[in-house]
Amino acid sequence: MVSRAALLHRIPERVVAGRDALLERGWLSGMPRDFQEALLSIAIWRTATPGETITLAGDEDGGLVGIAAGTVEVSALSGHPDARFVHLAHAGFWAGYRPLIGKPRNLSLTARTHVLWILAPRRAMEQMLAEQPCHWRHILELSDFAYETALQVMVDLTRHNGLVRVAATLLRLAGCRDRDAGPGSDIEIRVPQADIAALAVMSRNTPGAYLGELGERGLVEAGYRTIRILDPARLRAVVEAEE
């Protein structure tokens, strides 16, 4: 296990790689260059170790958070008795726009691996937006990005075919539901099958049979508390065949 001291010692190199990741993946990658630079110029770089809380639902004073490296668990404010988290997010994921419109956070983020992340403080964001009101459009785009993700999750969970529901859930957790993950992305999902069952809305022992079928097709490889996606494009084809 990498110690926190060793992790901090490598921050300069990690920050360069993390900055590149944020400019290549997710919401910020599609924003105009001037907005990208303005946001990154006020951001504070931070690290988190596995199990550490990054943001907490209910916080009314937080700023924008971007995941530059690593994986985080996303859980909802209301919680759920059958699933401790509702999503896994990777490099390029952003959250935290709600305090900018006077509402508390509705998501908690918890580091699942060693994470490099940035915080754009609310007050600094408000000053930037006051000076450049046109940038509010990009915050709206982040809101729409979150809406589209939530809508896709809802649609996937209404699928009657259990195999398709499991395939869609695996793709989402791996960060390649709509497209292949970026270069160097880890497409091994380190979660037990019980979590897959909860997230795919099925009984605890059901996913095993579906994972076995997907394994026979050469699409996934299931191990102890891990599932590796071997062919994201073909796995997406399983989902799309039902559409």
Helices and strands as residue ranges (DSSP letters): H 4-9, H 11-24, H 26-29, H 33-42, E 44-48, E 53-55, E 64-69, E 72-76, E 87-89, E 94-95, G 98-101, E 107-111, E 115-120, H 122-131, G 133-135, H 136-157, H 162-174, E 188-189, H 193-199, H 207-216, E 220-223, E 226-229, H 232-240
